[in-house]
Amino acid sequence: MVLHIGAKDEFDKETASGRVLVDFFATWCGPCGQLAPIVEKIAKEHPELKVLKVDVDEAQDLAAAYNVYSIPTLIYFENGKAVHQTVGYQPEKSLLRFCGIKETAKN
């Protein structure tokens, strides 16, 4: 399941524990639209990973707090800490590796 986040307090609560992938996007962004089905699929197939989406036009403060200057920007968190960040479209296999998910036969 993908959660859409619009406020800093909600963002902080959702990223505080566990493994979390955050997709900073905009509705007008072409590569963001291409990435969206991959993010949705990963969220559905990997319930151990919490997936959040942040619209940079609606949550400019969050985008600024995480130095999001290009989109899509993906940030992977573990237990409240940003572990790594990447910018641009990512194929599914790359995104799984980015999140520390080992490939299986269904990937």
C-alpha positions in Angstrom: 0.0 0.0 0.0 1.2 3.5 -0.9 0.6 6.3 1.5 0.3 9.9 0.2 2.0 12.3 2.7 1.4 16.0 2.8 2.6 17.2 6.2 6.0 17.1 8.0 4.6 15.6 11.2 2.9 12.8 9.3 6.1 12.2 7.3 8.2 12.1 10.5 5.8 9.6 12.1 5.7 7.3 9.0 9.5 7.3 8.5 10.4 6.9 12.2 10.7 3.1 12.2 11.2 0.2 9.8 12.1 0.3 6.2 10.6 3.1 4.1 10.8 4.2 0.5 9.8 7.7 -0.2 9.0 8.9 -3.7 9.1 12.6 -4.2 7.1 13.4 -7.4 4.9 15.9 -9.2 1.8 15.1 -11.3 3.2 17.0 -14.3 6.5 15.1 -14.3 6.8 12.5 -17.1 9.5 10.3 -15.5 7.4 10.4 -12.2 4.5 9.0 -14.2 6.7 6.2 -15.6 8.0 5.3 -12.2 4.6 5.3 -10.4 3.5 1.8 -11.5 6.9 0.3 -10.4 6.6 2.0 -7.0 3.0 0.7 -6.7 4.0 -2.8 -7.7 6.9 -2.9 -5.1 4.5 -1.6 -2.4 2.0 -4.4 -3.2 4.5 -7.2 -3.5 6.7 -6.2 -0.5 4.6 -5.4 2.6 7.7 -5.4 4.7 8.6 -2.0 3.0 6.5 1.0 3.7 6.1 3.2 0.6 5.3 6.9 0.8 4.6 9.4 -2.0 5.2 13.1 -1.5 3.9 15.6 -4.1 6.5 18.3 -4.2 4.0 20.9 -5.3 1.8 20.2 -2.2 4.6 19.7 0.3 7.3 22.1 -0.7 8.7 22.2 2.9 9.3 18.4 2.9 11.0 18.7 -0.5 13.3 21.5 0.7 14.1 19.6 4.0 15.4 16.7 2.0 17.1 18.8 -0.7 14.8 17.6 -3.5 15.7 19.7 -6.5 14.9 17.2 -9.3 12.1 14.7 -9.5 11.5 11.9 -9.2 13.7 11.7 -6.1 13.6 8.5 -4.1 14.9 8.3 -0.5 15.3 5.0 1.4 14.9 5.3 5.2 15.7 2.7 7.9 14.5 3.4 11.4 14.0 7.2 10.8 17.4 7.8 9.1 17.8 8.5 5.4 20.2 5.8 4.2 20.5 6.8 0.5 18.9 8.9 -2.2 18.7 8.7 -6.0 17.2 10.9 -8.7 15.4 9.9 -11.9 13.6 6.9 -13.3 14.7 3.6 -11.9 13.8 0.2 -13.4 12.2 -2.3 -11.0 15.3 -4.4 -10.3 17.4 -1.3 -9.6 14.7 0.0 -7.2 14.6 -3.3 -5.4 18.3 -3.3 -4.9 18.1 0.4 -3.7 15.7 -0.8 -1.0 17.8 -3.8 0.0 15.3 -6.3 -1.4 16.8 -9.4 -2.7 15.6 -10.5 -6.1 13.5 -13.6 -6.3 12.1 -15.6 -9.2 9.0 -13.3 -9.4 11.2 -10.2 -9.6 
